[in-house]
Amino acid sequence: MTAKLFAMLLALGAGIAMALQGGLNSALGKIIGLLEATFIVHASAAVVVGVMVFALGMGDGGFIRAGEAPWYFYIGGVIGVAITYGVVASIPRLGAGVATTAIIVGQVSTALLIDHFGLFGLQRMPFTWMQWVGLGLMAAGARMMLR
C-alpha cells in the first residue's frame, strides 16, 4: 500500500468518525445541553490523550519545545470547542447529512485557501480551476440537500 493510499484511508476513517461523533455529540447535547456536551467531549478527549502521552508514553516527548511554536498555533483547542458546539447545535436542526455536508464545504474551502497561501508553514499549492469547480459543485450539492 502506498503512503498516499494509506493517508487517504486514514482521512476516510476520520470522516466516518466525524460523522459518528457528530451524531453522538448531538444526541448527548439534547439530553444534557449544548455546552455541557461540548465540555464532556473535550474532557473525555483530554483524558484519553493524557493516558496515551503520560501513561503509555506514546508521545514524541516534544513538550520541551512548546515555547518554539507561535502563540496562534495554540488556539486549536478553542477552535475545537467552536467546532464541537457548531456540530452539536447544527445536526439536530439540519440532520446529520446536511450538517455534515455544510461542514465539509467549510472545511474544503478553508483548506484550499490554506494550501493556496501556504499558511502555517505548509507547502504552497495554488488553487486550480478544477478545484473551484469541485468546490462549487460541493456547495451546490449542500444547497440542494437543504430542499
N, C-alpha and C positions, 0 to 999 in steps of 0.2 A: 504494500500500500504506500502510495506516495505521501509526502508530507502535506501537500496541498489537499489531497483527498481526506486525509486524517483530520486536518483543520476544518474542512467543510463538514465532516461528520460531527465534529465537536460543536460547531456552530449550529448545525441542525438539532443536535441534542439540547443545546442551550435554548433554542427557540421552543422546543417541545416543553422543556422545563419551565420556561417563562409563561407559556400559556397555562400550564397546570398550576403554577404558583399564583398567577393572576386570579384564576377561578377560586382556588383555595383561600387566598387572602381576602377576596371579595365576600366569600361566604362567611369567613370569620368576622369581617367588618360589619356584616348585617347583624351578627349576634352580639358582638361586644363594642362596636363603634369603629369609625374610620381611624382615628388617631391611636386608639388602643390596639387595633390590629397592626397598624404600622409599627408601633412600639414592639409588639410581640415578635413580629417578623425580624426586626433588626436585632433585638436582644437575643433571640434564638440563633441567628446567624453569627453574632459575636461570640456566643458560647462555643458553637461548632468550630469556628476558625481558631478561637483561643485554644481549644483542645488540640487541633491539628498542629498549631505552631508550637505551643508551650509543652504539651504533654507528649505528643507524638514526634516532635522535632522535625516536622515536615517543611518548615520554612527554609528560606535561604540564609537566615542569620543576618539580614541586612538592616536591622533597626539602627545599628550604629551609624549608618549613612543617612538617616532620616533628615538631618539638617542640610543635606546637599540638594534636596528637592525644593523647587519653588513653592511658595505658600499655596498657590492655587491648585497644585496637584493634590492637596489635602481636602478639597471640597467635594470629593466623590461621595462621601458619606451623606453630606447634606443633600446632594443631588439624588442619592439613593432613597432618601426619605421622600423627596418630591415625586420620584418615580413610583414608589410603592403606594403613596397616598393617591396619586393620579390613577393608578391601575385599580385600586380598591374602590375608588369613587366612580370610575367610568364603566366598569364591567356591568354592574347591576343596572345601569341606565341604558347602556347601548347593547349589551350582550357581549359574550366573550369574543365572538368572531369579529364584529365591527370594531370593538375597542382595540383588539389586538392588531387589526389591520391599520387603524389610525396610528397606533403606537409604532408599528413597523415603518409607515410612511415618514413619521417624525424621525425615527432612528436613521433610516436610509438617507433622507435629505440632509440631516446633520452630519452623518458620516461622510457623505460625498463632499460637503464643504470642508470638513477636517482634512480629508485627503487632498482636495484641490489646493488648499493653502498650506499643507504640510504642518498643521498645528501640532503642538505638544511633542515636537521632535520626530514626528512621523515622516516617512518619505513622501514627497510631494507627488501626487497623481492627479493631473489635470482632469477636470470634468470633460467628458466626451458627449457628443450629440446623442449617442445611443443611451448614455446614462440619463440624459434629460428626457428622452422618450420613455425609457423604462420608469423613471420617477413619475412622469405624467400619467402613464398607464396605471401605476400603483395608486396614485391619488384619485384617478377616475374610478378605479375599482372600489376604493374605500367609500367614495361618494355614492356609487351605485348600491353598495351594500346597505346604506342607510335607508334606502327606499323600500 
